[in-house]
Amino acid sequence: MSLVTYLHVALTTRLAELRRDGERGDSPVPTAVIIFGLVFVATVVTGVALAKANDWMNAIPGHKNPQ
């Protein structure tokens, strides 16, 4: 019976410590916003690079698109 009492006291003490700790980490919303922002910036950079590459390729004399 003392083992059950010990486990009960240890569990309630640990739960009380967890409830007291106010710093529980960051919510997922700011993380999702940051990820969305990074994906948006990566898409813009890729689009700009693709446009620059196409302009550079079209500036080559006698250029033909691959078929």
N, C-alpha and C positions, 0 to 999 in steps of 0.2 A: 504494500500500500504506500510505502514511503516513496517509491519510484514514481508512482502516479502523481503524488503530491509535488515532488520535485519538478517533474515535467510541466505540471500545471503552473507552478510559480515561475519557472523559467520562461514559459510561453507568454504568460501575462506580463512579465517584466519586459520582455523583448517587444511585445506589441505596444506597451506604454512608451518605450523609448522611440519606436518608429512614429507614433502619433505626435510626440513632442518635437521631433525633428521637422522644422518648417521647410528646409531646403530639400525638395524632392526631385530636382532636375528641371529641365526645360520642357515645355509642352511641344507637341509635334507640329503645331501651326507655324511658328517661326521657321522651323526646319524645312517645312514644305514650301514656304515662301522663298527661302534662300535657294532651295533646289530649283524651283520654277524660274527664279531670276537667272541662275547660272545656265539653265537650259536655253532660256530666251537669248542671253548674250552669246552663247555658243552658236545658236542658229543664225543670229545676225552676222557674226564673224564668218561663219561658213558661207553665207550668202554673198557677203562682200568679196571674199576670196574667190568664189566661183565667178562672180561678175568680172573681177579683175583678170582672172585667167582667160575667160572667154574674150574679153576685149583685147588681151595680149595676143591670143591665137588668131583673132580676126584681123589683126594688124599685120600679120605675116603675108608678104606678097605671094600670090598663087596658092593660097590656103584653100583646101577643100575639106568639108566635113566628112568624117569617116562614115562608111555605110555598113 
